[in-house]
Amino acid sequence: MRKKIVAGNWKMNLGYEEGVSLFSEIVNMVRDEKKGDQQAVICAPFIHLNSLVQLGNSIVAIGAQNCHQNESGAYTGEISAKMISSVGAEYVIVGHSERRQYFSEDNQLLAAKTVVALENGLTPIFCIGETLDERNNGSYFDVLKTQLEEGIFNVSTGQFSKLVIAYEPVWAIGTGLTATSEQAQEVHAFIRQQIAAKYDAAVAENTTILYGGSCNPKNAADLFAQPDIDGGLIGGASLKSRDFVDIVKTFNS
């Protein structure tokens, strides 16, 4: 059975003390209220990673929001996957739409980041998604297929089994818009079909695919009830402990 995951993405928010305080609340609430085997993850700014690991990564796993594509070198201001792994973080977001849009990260670069993350024992949360124009003109399946083929279909079956995929319709991030559960399910099923065609049905069935696009406590249950949606990559709601934990509790059994 594939893993159910609710991953929070704090983005570029929260000073050091604010982050520690919020994470402490989340850890305590998850410890007391989570009943199922779902995994809660917080992907935090680099300044928080070491402290959050120490505070409670046995209860809530820790991830970074980005990494550099090289192991080390003269890349002032960058953070390597090895550095992230060295503090005990387990996950890293690769290819978030904001990295693609604002930092011009293309599929080839993201493929390199994915490989280096895997080589350093991290679980990449690889993001794919379409813009509003691509959704409206009907090209979104082609866009998503290209992002998969050029971004992660270059890895071996063994490596692929360690990946998590996040579908984030770009038009639904921070806009208040959300894909309907039917729209999200359609895309998740398509992604799983592409994985099966590239690898095999067993690999596809075991791949965790998250929905990331203005997921909140009100719509999480409908989204997560879909057969191919295995959790969420949560933005704004992850900055509120009650909202985030209520989304985690959607999987309580």
N, C-alpha and C positions, 0 to 999 in steps of 0.2 A: 504494500500500500504506500502510495507516494506521500511525502511529508507535507503537512499543512503548515503554512508559514504566514505570519503577519509581521511585516518589516516596516518600521518607522523610518522615515527619512527627514531628519531635522533641517536639512539644507544649510544655508549660512545664517543660522540663528543661534542664540543663547551664549552668553558669556560663561566663563568657567563655573562660577558658583550657581548660576541659573541651571546649567546643564546637570550638575551634580544633584541639585535639589529635585529637578524633574525626574531624573533617572531613579533616584531613591524612592520617589513616590510610585513610579511604575513598577519597580522591583517588588516593593511591598504589596502592591495591589495584585500583581500577577501571582505572587506566592500564595496569597490568600484566596484568590477568586478563580484562577484558571483550573479547570477540571479535566480537560482532555489532554491529548498528547501533542497538541499544536505547539510550534516553536515561535516565541516572540523574539524579535530582533530589533535593535536600535542602531541605525546607521548615523553616526554623529560626526561633527567636524573633528579634524585631526587633534585639536587641543584636548578633546575629551577622552580619546580612546583608552589611554592607559588607566585613567581614574575609573572609568566606567567598568572596565574589565575587573578591576579590583573590588568594585562595589557589588557586583552580582552577575557575572556572566554565566554562572551555573544556572541561573534562573531566566535571565534575558540575555541572549547572545548579542555580541557587539560586531558592528561592521563599519567600514569606512565608506565614503561617498565617491571615491575616485582613487586611482593610483597611476603612476607613471608606467610607460610601456617598457622601460629598461630597468635592469636590476640595480644599477648604481651609476654614478658618474657626475659630470659637471653640469647639473641641471638645477640651478639655483631656484629654490622655492618649491621644488617638487618633492613628492613622497613616494617611495617605492613600495611594491607589494611586500618585499622582505621586511621593511620597517613596520608595516602594518601588522604582519604576522608576528613580529618579534614582541609586540606588546600583548599578544593573546587574542586579538580580534580574529573572527572566523569568516566574516563576509566582506565583500566589497561590491558596491554598485558600479557597473560598467555600462557606459552608453546612455546614461539618462538623457532625456530630450533636451534638458538645459545645457548639458555638455555638448551635445550635437549642435544645438542652435547658437549658443553664445561663444563656444570655444572651437567651433568648426571641426569637431571630432568626426571623422568618417569611419566607414565600416572597416577599412584596412587597419587603421590605428586601433580601433576597438578590438579587432581580432588579436593584435599583439598584446594589448592589455589583458585580454582574457587568458591567453596562454601564460603570461608571466604570473598572473594571479593564481592560476591552477598549479603552476610549478612551485609556488610558495605556500601551498596548502590552504589557500583561501577558496571560499565558495563564491564565484562571481554571480551577482544578480544582474543578468544581462537584459537591458531594456530595449524594446522595440516599439514602434508606434507610428501612426500616420498623422499628418496635419489635417486641418479642416478642409482645405482644398482637395487633398488626396482622398479624403472620405467622400466629399461631395461629387468628385468626378469619377468615382468608382475604381480608382487605381490602387486602393489601399492594400488589397491582397498581393499585388505585384511588389509594392513597396516593402511590405512585411517579409515576403519571400526573399527579396534581395538582402534585406538586413540580416536575416537568418543565414543565408548561404555565404555571404561575404564576412559575416561577423563571427559565427561560431560553428558552422558546419565544416570547418577545417580541422577540428580536433578529433581525436580518436574516440571510439565508443566508450572506453573507460574514462576518459577525461569528461566526455559529455555527461556522463552519469553523475558528475559532481556539480553540474551547473543548475542554476535556477533561472528561469526566464520570467520577465515581467512585461506584460503588455500594457503600455500606457498610451492611450489615444491622446495625442498632443493637444487636441482641441478641448480636452476635458481636464487639463491640469491647471489648477488655480483659477479656473474660470467659473466654477460653480456648476458647470455642465457635467453630466455623467452619462456615460454610455448606458443604455438600458441593459438589464441583465441578459436579454436576448441578443443584443448587439455584441456584448462582451463574450457571451458563450460562443457565438458564431466564430469570432476571431480566435478564441482559445482552442476551439475544435480544429480550426484551420491550422494553427501552429502545431498541434499534436499530429495532424495528418502529415505535415511537412517533415516532422521529426521521424515519423514512421517510414516515410518514403526514403529518407536519407540513411537512417540507421535500421531500426526494425520496430515492430509493434510493441515489443516488451520495453525497449528503451523509451519509446513515446509514452507508454502507459505509466512509467515510473518517473517521468519528468515533472517536477513541480512548476506550474505556471501561475503567476500571480497577476492580479488586476491592479493597475495603478492609474487612477484618474478620478480624483475627488471622491474617494471612498470614505464613508463616514458611518457612525453608528446606526443611522437610519436606513441606509441602503446596503449595508454589509451582508445582512442575512439573505436578501434576495440574490445578491451577486454570488456569495459563497455557496448557495444551494445549487448552482449550476454544475453539471457533472465534470466540466473541464477547468473550473476555476478553483484553485487550491489555496487561495488566500489573497493578501493584498500588499502592495507597496504603498504605504500611507504617508502623505505629505503633511498638510496643515493639522489634521486631527492627531498626529503623533506629538504635537507640541502641547497637547492637553492630556494629562494623565488619565482622566476619567474617560474621555472619548477613545483614546488609544486602547485602553484595557477593555472597554466595552466591545471594541472590534475584535480583540483577541478572544473574548469570551463567546463570540459568535460560534466558535467551534467547540464549546463545552459540550461534553456528552455524558 
